Amino acid sequence: MRPGRTVDPGDAIMAVRREEFIPDEIFVRGEHGHLVPLNRKDAPELWQEQVQLDEPVVVQVRPDPTLPPDLCDPATGQGMESTSSSSQPSLMVEMIGMLGLERGMRALEIGTGTGYNAALLAYLLGSDNVVSVEIDEELAAHARSALERAGYPVRVITGSGKDGYAPAAPYDAVIVTAAAHTVPYAWVEQTRPGGVILVPWAETVHPDGRLARFVVKADGTAEGRFIAQAFFMPLRDQRVLPRAGFDAVERWIRSGAPDFTRYGITVTAEEQTIWLDVPDNVIASTERP
Ligand SMILES: C[S@@+](CC[C@H](N)C(=O)[O-])C[C@H]1O[C@@H](n2cnc3c(N)ncnc32)[C@H](O)[C@@H]1O
């Protein structure tokens, strides 16, 4: 591929082997629907089957912090929730496609997880042009070595994605692979004007529309719209209470149940506003602390 040419995420999915990024222990839904461990050594064929499916693969769980501890049991999976997964490959292809990447562009990923999506980006852009941030030290270490081994030595930063990664900015694109309800201004600040920020959205606006695509403007603000449906686990520092989802559904019904594509979000250094149809029709606004 020549510099400046649009890249095709379908090429990356054919070239990068997902199994090189999935750890030996994964978690699958057991007979009661709970997440139970499945070890590659104990069940190599089942493990392979899970990894080959076009489905998310859960790679880390923890007791659901909203439940009493005695209701959570890692052995049976009861009360355990997923805290990291390798996202569905076809969704990754779709999301990377929404970034409008060209060879030589620079991308920041928030939520490294297994490192698989970082490898897809590195295949398309070159490893030097990709930075990925993961909040969990253990996951970051696993991803770093899997990326090295697979030949995509992406820079993996351990830390909270809310800070982005200023030393390698500006980016042409930021792709977030966990859900947010607020866009940290660092993501806007670190993206060049005209660059794209793709954020799975928490259930705070619409029951369906969950993927917001922002374009950064020359005045240092970003404007986005909901463009697709997608469901992601929340960023660890952006969990929402179930109440926020109920409130959003109530507000949505009161507005006449508009299609998700009618909602937009404006992000500035001072605040974030969510609007319906036009930026002046604000339905929620959050000032930064
Ligand atoms: C759905 S997984 C990401 C999948 C990943 N892109 C892949 O290809 O395997 C979401 C990841 O986001 C990470 N995460 C959650 N909150 C974060 C935060 N505030 N900053 C950075 N990473 C975070 C989780 O630890 C988890 O690994």
PDBQT file of the ligand as one rigid body, heavy atoms in Angstrom, charges set to zero:
ROOT
HETATM    1  C1  LIG A 301     -13.883  -4.749  25.400  1.00  0.00    +0.000 C 
HETATM    2  S1  LIG A 301     -12.321  -4.714  26.128  1.00  0.00    +0.000 S 
HETATM    3  C2  LIG A 301     -11.284  -4.161  24.811  1.00  0.00    +0.000 C 
HETATM    4  C3  LIG A 301     -11.005  -5.120  23.731  1.00  0.00    +0.000 C 
HETATM    5  C4  LIG A 301      -9.689  -4.881  23.035  1.00  0.00    +0.000 C 
HETATM    6  N1  LIG A 301      -9.693  -3.695  22.232  1.00  0.00    +0.000 N 
HETATM    7  C5  LIG A 301      -9.233  -6.095  22.263  1.00  0.00    +0.000 C 
HETATM    8  O1  LIG A 301      -8.992  -6.012  21.063  1.00  0.00    +0.000 OA
HETATM    9  O2  LIG A 301      -9.083  -7.141  22.904  1.00  0.00    +0.000 OA
HETATM   10  C6  LIG A 301     -12.332  -3.223  27.106  1.00  0.00    +0.000 C 
HETATM   11  C7  LIG A 301     -11.000  -2.973  27.779  1.00  0.00    +0.000 C 
HETATM   12  O3  LIG A 301     -11.004  -1.636  28.276  1.00  0.00    +0.000 OA
HETATM   13  C8  LIG A 301     -10.214  -1.632  29.444  1.00  0.00    +0.000 C 
HETATM   14  N2  LIG A 301     -10.544  -0.414  30.193  1.00  0.00    +0.000 N 
HETATM   15  C9  LIG A 301     -11.615  -0.203  30.977  1.00  0.00    +0.000 A 
HETATM   16  N3  LIG A 301     -11.576   1.044  31.484  1.00  0.00    +0.000 NA
HETATM   17  C10 LIG A 301     -10.459   1.628  30.988  1.00  0.00    +0.000 A 
HETATM   18  C11 LIG A 301      -9.894   2.910  31.123  1.00  0.00    +0.000 A 
HETATM   19  N4  LIG A 301     -10.457   3.842  31.867  1.00  0.00    +0.000 N 
HETATM   20  N5  LIG A 301      -8.738   3.163  30.471  1.00  0.00    +0.000 NA
HETATM   21  C12 LIG A 301      -8.128   2.228  29.685  1.00  0.00    +0.000 A 
HETATM   22  N6  LIG A 301      -8.642   0.989  29.536  1.00  0.00    +0.000 NA
HETATM   23  C13 LIG A 301      -9.789   0.690  30.167  1.00  0.00    +0.000 A 
HETATM   24  C14 LIG A 301     -10.623  -2.915  30.141  1.00  0.00    +0.000 C 
HETATM   25  O4  LIG A 301      -9.696  -3.295  31.125  1.00  0.00    +0.000 OA
HETATM   26  C15 LIG A 301     -10.731  -3.872  28.965  1.00  0.00    +0.000 C 
HETATM   27  O5  LIG A 301      -9.525  -4.556  28.767  1.00  0.00    +0.000 OA
ENDROOT
TORSDOF 0
